[in-house]
Amino acid sequence: LTEQLRCPKCQNNSIADSNAMIATDMRRRVYDLMQEGKSRQEIIDYMVARYGNFVTYDPPLTPLTVLLWVLPLAAIVAGGWIIVARTRRRVRLRREPLPADTPVCGARAGWGVYVPGAVIALVVAAISYSQTGSYQQVRAWQQATAQTPGLLARALDPQAQPLNEEEMARLALGLRTRLQNDAGNVEGWLMLGR
């Protein structure tokens, strides 16, 4: 059974093959459920309910999975159809010679035609990034890094007011950032350990 359940952390390894902590916990839970007398399907259902369909190597067919498979294929077919249609149109237009006295009308569209689309794309990208790009976490990290010297001085000064829990978390984040850049800083490691 542990060979048929996928580790959520590893790439395509079963929980039997993985040494990840979550795989160890999942193996232990499978063992506990077997000791309780649960059937194979009940154990699989438990794992799917807890970790999602990804945990099985044979996930069920849902509307979302159909969409994930059909949408790229539909986009490729639509793109190919557009290319073929435009190519046929150009070939057809080239075969029809224009009379010599026909005035040239209609200029090519300028760049102004693309501006609304570009603006919409930028707005959608900005909104998407602000909602999903962890911008707030990056700002908090930058602020913690900037506040690290002051917080460190307060932590080391016995006369200063003790740091609260939030300030301690920011100090730890700032120290971890410093230690990534200077791993040999023994004082930084000691302070982080305090």
Backbone torsions as a table, in degrees:
resi	resn	phi	psi	omega
1	LEU	NA	-38.2	-179.7
2	THR	-68.8	-19.7	175.6
3	GLU	-75.3	-21.1	-176.1
4	GLN	-96.7	-2.2	178.7
5	LEU	-109.1	132.7	-175.6
6	ARG	-90.0	141.8	175.8
7	CYS	-74.4	126.9	-179.3
8	PRO	-66.8	-22.8	-176.5
9	LYS	-90.7	-36.3	-174.3
10	CYS	-85.8	163.7	178.2
11	GLN	-92.9	101.8	173.2
12	ASN	62.4	29.4	172.8
13	ASN	-102.3	144.9	174.9
14	SER	-77.8	166.0	179.2
15	ILE	-70.3	-19.1	176.1
16	ALA	-73.5	-33.1	-176.9
17	ASP	-88.9	-18.7	-172.4
18	SER	-90.2	144.7	174.4
19	ASN	-103.9	8.8	179.7
20	ALA	-65.1	152.8	-177.4
21	MET	-61.0	-39.5	-179.0
22	ILE	-68.1	-34.2	177.8
23	ALA	-66.8	-38.6	177.0
24	THR	-62.4	-43.9	178.1
25	ASP	-63.4	-39.9	-179.9
26	MET	-67.5	-40.2	176.8
27	ARG	-61.5	-42.5	179.2
28	ARG	-63.5	-40.5	-179.4
29	ARG	-67.6	-38.9	176.1
30	VAL	-60.7	-44.4	178.6
31	TYR	-60.9	-45.1	179.6
32	ASP	-62.5	-42.0	179.7
33	LEU	-66.4	-36.4	176.8
34	MET	-66.2	-38.0	178.2
35	GLN	-65.5	-30.0	177.8
36	GLU	-77.3	-6.5	177.8
37	GLY	90.2	16.6	179.5
38	LYS	-72.4	147.1	178.5
39	SER	-79.2	167.9	-179.9
40	ARG	-57.4	-45.6	-178.6
41	GLN	-68.3	-35.9	176.9
42	GLU	-64.2	-38.5	178.3
43	ILE	-67.2	-44.0	178.3
44	ILE	-62.7	-43.4	178.4
45	ASP	-61.2	-39.6	178.0
46	TYR	-61.8	-47.0	-179.0
47	MET	-65.4	-39.2	177.9
48	VAL	-65.7	-40.5	179.2
49	ALA	-64.9	-33.7	-177.4
50	ARG	-85.0	-39.6	-173.4
51	TYR	-114.4	-6.2	179.4
52	GLY	92.9	174.0	-177.3
53	ASN	-66.3	-18.1	-179.6
54	PHE	-59.9	-27.3	-173.8
55	VAL	-69.2	-18.3	176.8
56	THR	-98.4	150.8	178.0
57	TYR	-80.4	-11.3	-179.9
58	ASP	-128.3	75.1	-177.1
59	PRO	-68.9	152.7	-178.7
60	PRO	-71.0	157.2	178.2
61	LEU	-81.0	116.5	179.4
62	THR	-120.6	165.7	177.1
63	PRO	-57.5	-33.4	179.5
64	LEU	-68.3	-42.5	178.9
65	THR	-67.6	-35.4	175.4
66	VAL	-62.5	-44.6	179.2
67	LEU	-61.8	-40.3	179.4
68	LEU	-64.4	-29.1	178.5
69	TRP	-88.7	-36.9	-174.1
70	VAL	-81.3	-37.8	-175.1
71	LEU	-59.6	-47.1	176.7
72	PRO	-62.6	-38.9	178.6
73	LEU	-65.1	-40.6	178.0
74	ALA	-64.5	-38.5	178.1
75	ALA	-65.3	-40.1	178.4
76	ILE	-65.9	-44.5	178.9
77	VAL	-63.6	-44.4	179.5
78	ALA	-63.4	-42.1	177.9
79	GLY	-62.9	-42.5	177.2
80	GLY	-64.0	-40.4	178.9
81	TRP	-63.6	-41.9	178.9
82	ILE	-63.4	-42.9	179.7
83	ILE	-62.8	-46.0	-180.0
84	VAL	-63.8	-44.1	-178.7
85	ALA	-63.2	-42.9	179.6
86	ARG	-67.8	-37.8	179.2
87	THR	-65.8	-44.0	178.3
88	ARG	-61.8	-40.6	-179.3
89	ARG	-63.8	-43.7	179.4
90	ARG	-64.0	-42.0	179.4
91	VAL	-63.9	-42.7	179.9
92	ARG	-64.3	-42.1	-179.9
93	LEU	-66.6	-34.5	-179.2
94	ARG	-71.6	-29.0	-178.3
95	ARG	-73.9	-24.3	-179.6
96	GLU	-89.8	105.8	-179.9
97	PRO	-72.5	142.2	178.0
98	LEU	-86.2	141.9	174.3
99	PRO	-63.6	150.9	-176.5
100	ALA	-64.2	-28.3	-177.3
101	ASP	-90.3	5.7	-180.0
102	THR	-75.5	124.9	178.5
103	PRO	-73.5	147.3	177.1
104	VAL	-79.0	120.4	-179.5
105	CYS	-126.2	155.4	178.9
106	GLY	76.8	112.6	177.1
107	ALA	-92.2	162.1	176.5
108	ARG	-66.7	146.5	179.2
109	ALA	-66.9	139.0	179.4
110	GLY	-80.4	-174.7	-179.2
111	TRP	-67.3	-18.7	-179.1
112	GLY	-61.2	-24.4	179.5
113	VAL	-67.4	-31.9	-175.9
114	TYR	-87.3	-14.4	-176.0
115	VAL	-60.3	-48.7	179.7
116	PRO	-59.3	-40.3	178.9
117	GLY	-64.5	-40.9	179.1
118	ALA	-65.7	-41.1	179.2
119	VAL	-63.9	-44.4	179.1
120	ILE	-62.6	-42.8	179.5
121	ALA	-62.3	-41.9	179.2
122	LEU	-65.7	-41.4	179.2
123	VAL	-63.9	-45.4	179.3
124	VAL	-62.6	-41.4	179.4
125	ALA	-64.6	-42.9	-179.5
126	ALA	-64.6	-43.6	179.6
127	ILE	-65.8	-43.4	179.3
128	SER	-61.8	-43.6	-179.4
129	TYR	-65.7	-41.9	-178.6
130	SER	-66.5	-29.2	-178.7
131	GLN	-86.6	-31.8	-173.6
132	THR	-123.3	-6.1	-172.9
133	GLY	-89.5	7.6	179.2
134	SER	59.7	34.2	-179.6
135	TYR	-60.6	-39.1	-179.5
136	GLN	-64.6	-37.6	179.4
137	GLN	-67.9	-37.4	178.1
138	VAL	-65.7	-42.1	178.0
139	ARG	-62.8	-42.8	178.9
140	ALA	-63.6	-39.4	178.1
141	TRP	-64.9	-42.9	179.2
142	GLN	-63.9	-41.4	178.8
143	GLN	-65.4	-41.8	179.5
144	ALA	-63.9	-39.3	178.5
145	THR	-64.8	-39.9	180.0
146	ALA	-70.1	-32.3	-177.5
147	GLN	-85.9	-8.1	-175.0
148	THR	-55.8	-47.6	-178.9
149	PRO	-59.3	-43.4	179.5
150	GLY	-65.8	-42.5	178.8
151	LEU	-66.4	-38.3	178.5
152	LEU	-64.6	-41.3	178.2
153	ALA	-63.7	-41.2	178.2
154	ARG	-65.1	-38.7	-178.3
155	ALA	-67.7	-33.5	-178.0
156	LEU	-85.9	-16.5	-178.0
157	ASP	-86.9	115.3	-179.0
158	PRO	-68.2	-20.6	-178.8
159	GLN	-84.6	-17.9	-175.8
160	ALA	-77.8	161.1	177.0
161	GLN	-67.2	135.9	-179.2
162	PRO	-62.4	151.6	179.2
163	LEU	-74.8	142.1	175.0
164	ASN	-83.8	179.7	-174.4
165	GLU	-62.9	-41.4	179.9
166	GLU	-65.2	-42.3	178.9
167	GLU	-66.3	-36.4	176.5
168	MET	-63.7	-40.1	178.6
169	ALA	-64.9	-41.5	177.6
170	ARG	-65.9	-38.7	177.8
171	LEU	-63.6	-44.5	179.4
172	ALA	-61.8	-41.4	177.8
173	LEU	-63.3	-43.8	178.0
174	GLY	-63.9	-40.6	178.5
175	LEU	-66.5	-40.1	177.6
176	ARG	-62.8	-38.1	177.5
177	THR	-64.6	-43.6	178.1
178	ARG	-61.8	-41.8	-177.0
179	LEU	-71.2	-23.7	173.2
180	GLN	-66.5	-36.0	-180.0
181	ASN	-82.6	-29.1	-177.8
182	ASP	-136.2	79.1	-174.8
183	ALA	-67.8	-17.5	-179.7
184	GLY	-87.0	5.0	-178.4
185	ASN	-77.6	95.9	-176.7
186	VAL	-65.3	-40.6	-180.0
187	GLU	-62.5	-38.2	177.8
188	GLY	-63.9	-41.8	178.3
189	TRP	-65.0	-40.6	178.7
190	LEU	-64.2	-41.6	-179.9
191	MET	-66.7	-40.1	178.4
192	LEU	-64.6	-35.0	178.5
193	GLY	-71.1	-23.6	179.3
194	ARG	-70.1	NA	NA
